[in-house]
Amino acid sequence: MIGKRRRSPYHPTTWLSLVCLLLGAFLGWNALAQQHMDQQERGSALVMTLADIIGPATSDYFQRGLEMAAESGAEVAVLRLDTPGGLDSSMRDMISAMLASPVPVVVYVAPEGARAASAGTYLIYASHVAAMAPATHLGSATPVQLGGGGLPGLDDEPESPKDDPAQDEASEKQPDNDESKPATEAEQGENGKQEASEQPEKRRGDTAMERKVLEDAVSYIRSLAERHGRNAEWAEDAVREAHNLTASEALEQNVIEVVARDIDDLFTQIDGREVVMADGKRTLSTGDLAIQYFDPDWRTQLLAVITNPNVAYFLMIIGFYGLIFELSNPGSLVPGTIGIISLLLALFAFQVLPVNYAGLALIVVGMGLIVGEAMMPSFGILGIGGIIAFVIGSVMLMDADTLNISIPLIGGVALVAAGIMLWVVTRFWGLRRSRVRTGQEELLGSEAQVLDDFQGKGHVRLHGERWNARSDHALCRDQIVKVVGVDGLTVVVEPVESLADNDEENAP
């Protein structure tokens, strides 16, 4: 019998497929290598995007982007900016990294409709090239302290001089035709001097602390402006008077260098521009750059969530109450685990946020008093004091202009705490007024059944047990009596009928 011919595993078709696969892999690798070489020959640009409040997360993201640009040998690093401002310490960290960077940094306020307010204005002045897209603006760089408002006294309008009654009376007596007389040259000169002297002075703050903060901010932004040859006078006005400029106005007043529609237009306009670096001047070559985008990653987004003041505040509350529940019910594990994780995350956030420690202490004291009200009822005294301390501490907690805790969140948490406290107080008040369920006091008012006829001493059945009894009334077998007193192991009883008669006699 002739068997079937088996096909060899080394058939020419198999070899041909293997060769084609290796050839395709080689061509793909060669294309990638060629593309990489072309990018190195052309140069590259790293583009970052910051469209949020300036804080610890954005500062970390920006500094990692600059390190990546330096490692890849990028020609420029571009920061697309759209921010309402943020934390002063994070802004200064970003500016320090920018000034020390070996890669030129272009801060580009984009897209259209974006802004670089408050801390964003400082970043614009610190950049090696400042650019804006049409329909954007910058300014309002006045430092803001606790509570989200401007420096106290900076928002007050200058008071108008008080009216002088004598002057008003003299003006009324003056004839009407004097108004039409032209003023002499001497009078015009005096009027000009008077108008110049009446111009409002630059705002400097009312208290020593306000002046320190304001003057420090002015000196800082002026030094950045002088480093890059930009308009230092307007920078000072942006800090003292919270002035703003549109993109076209900023270009006219030498606040920025470029107004560009997009990234390609930006690179075309700054090609060949000379910038001031830490090691001297450098000429940019941005005519044909390969663009590499570095968007905020999961780490930046996670840090941004954790360091959000509202989230950190809520994590602190969850952590505190989680530990309280775990300590009050040892072995439940779930509240303690959630509580310790939440509290550690909150402490990490508070480490990098501008926390007012007096406010934090008031919050801890307030929550402690609320818990104390639940464990040792004081009929609302501890609870009300705790809620007041909690609310005041929550308002004081964050010391920044754009990183403040939401007032509705504070109010909501305070209302929940007040509701829990009210429920606990009403429960304890109800328990206080309810009938005693244990001990000798529980026997008072209970009904019993007489076992034998007696007057003086005898026995009754109470709660299914045989008790010694004493009574001043003659009692019959199976008569229902009520316990009115307890003397050791003897109960004092009286007939139910006599008690009812006494109640009727005492009734009005």
C-alpha positions in Angstrom: 0.0 0.0 0.0 1.4 3.3 -1.0 1.2 6.0 1.8 0.3 9.6 1.4 3.2 11.9 0.7 3.8 14.3 3.6 4.4 17.9 2.9 7.8 19.2 4.1 7.7 21.9 6.7 10.4 23.7 4.8 8.3 24.3 1.7 9.5 27.2 -0.5 6.2 29.1 0.3 7.1 29.2 4.0 10.5 30.5 3.3 9.1 33.2 1.0 6.6 34.4 3.6 9.4 34.5 6.2 11.6 36.5 3.9 8.8 39.0 3.2 8.1 39.4 6.9 11.7 40.2 7.7 12.0 42.5 4.7 8.9 44.4 5.8 10.2 44.7 9.4 13.6 46.0 8.1 11.9 48.6 5.8 9.7 49.8 8.7 12.7 50.1 11.0 14.6 51.9 8.3 11.8 54.4 7.8 11.6 55.1 11.5 15.3 55.6 11.7 15.3 57.9 8.7 12.4 59.9 10.2 14.4 60.2 13.5 17.5 61.3 11.6 15.4 63.8 9.6 14.0 65.2 12.9 17.4 65.5 14.3 18.6 67.3 11.2 15.5 69.6 11.1 15.4 70.2 14.8 12.3 69.8 17.0 10.0 71.8 19.2 8.2 70.6 22.4 4.7 72.0 22.8 3.0 71.9 26.2 -0.5 73.0 27.2 -1.5 74.7 30.4 -5.2 75.4 30.5 -5.9 75.4 34.3 -5.1 77.2 37.5 -1.4 77.5 38.2 -0.6 75.1 41.1 1.7 72.4 42.2 0.5 69.9 39.5 1.0 72.4 36.6 4.4 73.4 38.0 5.5 69.8 38.1 4.2 69.2 34.6 6.0 72.3 33.2 9.3 71.5 34.8 9.1 67.9 33.5 8.4 69.3 30.0 11.5 71.5 30.2 13.6 68.5 31.2 12.2 66.5 28.3 13.0 69.3 25.9 16.5 69.6 27.1 17.1 65.9 26.9 15.8 65.7 23.3 17.8 68.7 22.2 14.7 70.7 21.2 15.2 74.1 19.5 12.4 75.7 21.6 9.8 74.8 24.2 6.3 76.3 23.7 3.8 76.7 26.5 0.3 77.2 25.3 -1.2 79.2 28.1 -4.8 79.8 29.2 -5.0 80.5 32.9 -6.9 82.8 35.4 -3.9 82.8 37.7 -2.9 80.7 40.6 -0.5 80.0 43.4 2.5 82.4 43.8 4.9 79.7 45.0 4.1 77.5 42.0 4.4 80.5 39.6 7.9 81.3 41.0 9.0 77.7 40.6 8.0 77.8 37.0 9.7 81.1 36.3 12.9 79.9 38.0 12.9 76.7 35.8 12.2 78.9 32.8 15.1 81.3 33.4 17.5 78.4 34.1 16.4 76.3 31.1 19.0 75.7 28.3 16.1 75.6 25.9 14.4 78.9 24.9 10.8 79.0 26.2 8.0 80.6 24.2 4.8 81.4 26.2 2.0 81.6 23.7 -1.5 82.7 25.0 -3.8 80.6 22.9 -6.3 79.6 21.6 -8.5 82.7 20.7 -10.4 83.7 23.8 -7.7 82.6 26.2 -6.2 84.8 28.9 -3.0 85.1 30.9 -4.4 86.8 34.0 -2.6 87.3 37.4 0.2 84.7 37.6 0.0 84.2 33.8 1.2 87.7 33.3 4.3 87.0 35.2 5.0 83.9 33.0 4.6 86.1 29.9 7.2 88.5 31.2 9.6 85.7 32.2 9.5 83.9 28.8 12.2 84.3 26.2 9.6 85.0 23.6 6.1 86.3 24.5 3.3 85.7 22.0 -0.5 85.9 22.0 -3.2 84.7 19.6 -5.8 87.3 18.4 -8.8 87.9 20.8 -6.7 87.1 23.9 -5.7 89.3 26.8 -3.4 89.5 29.8 -3.1 91.6 33.0 -4.8 91.8 36.4 -1.5 90.9 38.2 -2.4 92.4 41.5 -1.4 90.0 44.3 -4.4 88.8 46.3 -4.4 87.6 49.9 -6.7 85.5 52.0 -10.3 85.3 51.0 -10.1 85.9 47.3 -10.4 89.7 47.4 -7.8 92.3 46.5 -5.4 93.7 49.0 -7.5 95.7 51.5 -7.5 99.3 50.6 -6.5 98.7 46.9 -10.1 98.5 45.7 -11.2 101.7 47.4 -11.8 104.6 45.1 -9.9 107.8 46.1 -12.1 110.0 48.1 -13.3 113.2 46.5 -12.4 116.4 48.4 -15.2 117.4 50.7 -17.3 120.3 49.6 -16.5 123.6 51.3 -19.7 125.4 52.3 -17.9 128.8 52.1 -16.7 128.0 48.5 -20.2 126.9 47.5 -21.7 130.1 48.9 -19.1 132.2 47.1 -19.8 130.5 43.9 -23.5 131.1 44.3 -23.0 134.8 44.8 -20.8 135.0 41.7 -22.6 136.5 38.8 -23.5 134.2 35.9 -21.6 136.2 33.3 -18.3 135.4 35.0 -18.5 131.9 33.6 -18.2 133.1 30.1 -15.0 135.1 30.7 -11.9 133.4 29.2 -9.2 132.4 31.7 -5.9 134.3 31.6 -2.6 132.5 30.9 -1.6 132.7 34.5 -4.9 131.1 35.6 -4.5 128.4 32.9 -1.0 127.6 34.2 -2.3 127.4 37.7 -5.2 125.2 36.6 -2.7 122.9 34.8 -0.6 122.6 37.9 -3.6 121.9 40.1 -4.9 119.2 37.7 -1.4 117.6 37.7 -1.3 117.7 41.5 -4.8 116.2 41.7 -3.8 113.0 39.7 -4.1 109.9 41.9 -0.9 108.5 43.3 0.2 105.0 42.7 -1.4 102.5 45.0 0.9 101.2 47.7 -1.4 99.5 50.2 -2.6 100.6 53.6 -0.8 98.3 56.0 2.9 97.4 56.2 2.1 93.8 55.2 0.1 95.0 52.1 2.9 97.3 51.1 5.5 94.5 51.4 3.5 92.1 49.3 2.7 94.8 46.6 6.3 96.2 46.4 7.7 92.7 46.2 5.4 91.8 43.3 6.3 95.1 41.5 10.0 94.6 41.8 9.7 91.0 40.7 7.8 91.7 37.5 9.9 94.8 36.7 13.1 92.7 36.9 11.6 90.2 34.5 10.6 93.0 32.1 14.1 94.5 32.2 15.7 91.2 31.5 13.9 90.7 28.2 13.6 94.4 27.3 9.8 94.7 27.7 7.5 97.4 29.0 8.3 97.6 32.7 6.0 100.6 33.3 2.9 98.8 32.2 4.0 95.7 34.1 4.0 97.9 37.3 0.5 99.2 36.4 -0.8 95.7 35.9 0.4 94.9 39.5 -0.7 98.1 41.2 -3.9 98.9 39.3 -4.8 95.5 37.8 -4.6 96.9 34.2 -5.4 94.6 31.2 -4.3 94.6 27.5 -5.6 92.8 24.5 -3.2 91.1 22.1 -2.9 94.0 19.7 -2.5 96.5 22.5 0.2 94.4 24.2 2.1 94.3 20.9 1.9 98.0 20.5 3.1 98.7 24.0 6.1 96.3 23.8 4.6 93.8 26.3 4.8 90.9 23.8 6.8 90.3 20.6 4.4 88.3 18.4 0.7 88.0 17.6 0.3 84.7 15.9 -2.7 82.8 14.6 -1.3 79.3 15.3 1.9 77.4 16.1 3.1 77.4 12.5 2.6 81.2 12.2 4.4 81.6 15.5 7.4 79.6 14.3 7.5 81.6 11.1 7.5 84.9 12.9 10.1 84.1 15.6 12.5 82.5 13.1 15.9 84.4 13.3 14.8 86.3 16.5 17.5 86.9 19.1 16.7 86.0 22.7 18.4 86.4 26.0 19.4 83.1 27.7 21.2 82.5 31.0 24.5 81.9 29.1 24.1 84.8 26.7 22.2 85.7 23.6 20.9 83.1 21.1 19.4 83.2 17.6 16.3 81.0 17.1 16.0 78.8 14.1 12.4 77.8 13.9 11.8 77.7 10.1 11.3 73.9 9.8 10.8 72.2 13.1 9.3 68.8 13.9 6.6 69.5 16.5 6.4 67.1 19.5 3.4 67.5 21.8 3.6 66.8 25.5 0.1 67.0 26.9 -0.7 66.7 30.6 -0.5 62.9 31.6 -2.3 60.9 34.2 0.2 62.0 36.9 -0.5 65.7 36.3 -4.2 65.1 36.2 -4.1 63.0 39.4 -2.0 65.7 41.2 -4.4 68.4 39.9 -7.4 66.5 41.4 -5.7 65.8 44.8 -4.4 69.4 45.1 -7.7 70.9 44.3 -8.7 72.7 47.6 -12.2 71.4 47.6 -11.0 67.8 47.1 -8.3 68.1 49.7 -10.8 69.6 52.1 -13.3 66.8 51.5 -10.6 64.1 51.9 -9.6 65.6 55.2 -13.2 65.4 56.5 -13.6 61.8 55.2 -10.3 60.8 56.8 -11.2 62.4 60.2 -14.6 60.8 60.5 -13.3 57.5 59.1 -10.8 57.3 62.0 -13.5 58.3 64.5 -15.8 55.5 63.3 -13.0 53.0 63.4 -12.0 53.9 66.9 -15.6 53.8 68.1 -16.1 50.4 66.4 -12.8 48.6 66.5 -12.4 45.8 64.0 -14.7 47.2 61.3 -11.6 48.0 59.2 -13.4 49.6 56.2 -13.8 53.1 57.8 -10.3 53.0 59.2 -8.7 52.0 55.9 -10.6 54.7 53.9 -10.0 57.2 56.6 -6.2 56.8 56.8 -5.8 56.8 53.0 -8.0 59.9 52.7 -6.2 61.7 55.5 -2.7 61.0 54.0 -3.8 62.3 50.6 -5.2 65.4 52.3 -2.0 66.0 54.2 0.0 65.7 51.0 -2.2 68.3 49.3 -1.9 70.6 52.3 1.9 70.3 52.1 1.9 71.9 48.7 -1.1 74.3 49.1 -1.0 77.6 50.9 -2.7 76.4 54.1 -3.5 78.7 56.9 -2.6 76.6 60.0 -4.9 78.6 62.3 -7.8 77.7 60.0 -6.7 74.1 60.0 -6.6 74.0 63.8 -10.0 75.5 64.0 -11.4 72.8 61.7 -9.9 70.1 63.8 -11.2 71.6 67.0 -14.6 72.1 65.5 -14.9 68.5 64.4 -13.6 67.3 67.8 -16.3 69.3 69.5 -19.0 67.9 67.2 -17.8 64.3 68.0 -17.7 65.3 71.7 -21.3 66.4 71.5 -22.2 62.9 70.1 -20.3 61.0 72.9 -21.0 63.4 75.8 -24.2 65.3 75.2 -24.2 68.9 76.4 -27.6 69.7 74.9 -26.0 71.6 71.9 -23.3 73.7 73.6 -20.3 71.6 72.3 -22.0 71.0 69.0 -22.8 74.7 68.3 -19.3 75.8 69.2 -17.9 73.0 67.0 -19.9 74.1 64.0 -18.9 77.8 64.5 -15.2 76.8 64.7 -15.5 74.5 61.8 -17.1 77.1 59.5 -14.6 79.9 60.4 -11.6 77.5 60.0 -12.9 76.3 56.6 -13.2 79.9 55.3 -9.7 80.7 56.6 -8.0 77.5 55.4 -6.7 78.5 52.0 -4.6 81.6 51.6 -4.7 82.2 47.8 -6.7 84.1 45.3 -7.7 81.3 42.9 -7.3 78.3 45.3 -10.1 78.8 47.7 -12.6 76.3 49.1 -16.1 76.7 47.7 -18.5 78.4 50.1 -21.4 76.1 49.2 -19.3 73.1 50.0 -18.4 74.6 53.4 -22.1 75.3 54.0 -23.2 71.9 52.9 -20.7 70.1 55.2 -21.7 72.3 58.1 -25.4 71.6 57.5 -24.7 67.9 57.5 -22.7 68.1 60.7 -25.5 70.2 62.3 -28.1 67.7 61.2 -26.2 64.8 62.7 -25.7 66.8 65.9 -29.4 67.7 66.1 -30.3 64.1 65.6 -28.0 62.9 68.3 -29.3 65.6 70.7 -32.9 64.7 70.1 -32.2 61.0 70.5 -30.5 61.5 73.8 -33.3 63.8 74.9 -35.8 61.1 74.0 -33.9 58.5 75.8 -33.7 60.7 78.9 -37.5 61.0 79.0 -38.2 57.4 78.1 -38.9 54.7 80.7 -36.0 52.9 82.3 -35.5 49.4 81.0 -32.9 47.9 83.4 -32.1 47.9 87.1 -34.3 48.5 90.1 -35.7 51.7 88.6 -37.3 49.5 85.8 -39.5 47.8 88.4 -41.2 51.1 89.4 -44.6 51.3 87.9 -44.7 47.6 86.9 -47.8 45.6 87.6 -47.7 42.4 89.7 -50.2 39.7 90.7 -50.9 38.9 94.4 -50.1 35.2 95.2 -51.8 35.0 98.7 -54.2 37.1 100.7 -52.2 39.4 103.0 -52.0 42.8 104.7 -48.6 44.0 105.6 -46.2 41.4 104.1 -46.8 38.8 101.5 -45.8 37.6 98.0 -46.5 38.7 94.5 -45.6 37.5 91.0 -43.6 40.1 89.2 -42.1 39.5 85.7 -42.7 35.8 86.1 -40.7 35.7 89.4 -41.9 35.4 93.1 -41.1 38.5 95.1 -41.5 39.5 98.7 -44.0 42.3 98.9 -45.2 44.9 101.4 -48.4 46.9 101.4 -50.5 49.0 103.8 -53.6 47.8 102.1 -55.4 44.5 102.5 -54.8 42.5 99.3 -56.6 39.5 97.9 -55.3 36.6 95.9 -54.9 37.2 92.1 -55.4 41.0 92.7 -53.4 43.3 90.3 -51.1 45.7 92.1 -48.5 48.2 91.0 -45.0 48.5 92.3 -44.4 52.0 93.9 -41.1 51.3 95.6 -38.2 48.9 96.0 -36.6 48.1 99.4 -33.8 45.6 98.7 -35.4 42.3 97.7 -38.9 43.5 98.8 -41.2 45.5 96.6 -43.7 48.0 97.9 -47.1 47.6 96.2 -50.5 49.2 96.2 -53.7 48.2 94.6 -54.3 49.7 91.1 -57.8 50.9 92.2 -56.5 52.9 95.1 -54.0 54.6 92.8 -56.8 55.5 90.4 -58.8 56.9 93.3 -55.8 59.0 94.5 -55.4 60.4 91.0 -59.1 61.4 90.9 -58.9 63.1 94.3 -55.8 65.1 93.2 -57.3 66.1 89.9 -58.5 69.8 89.9 
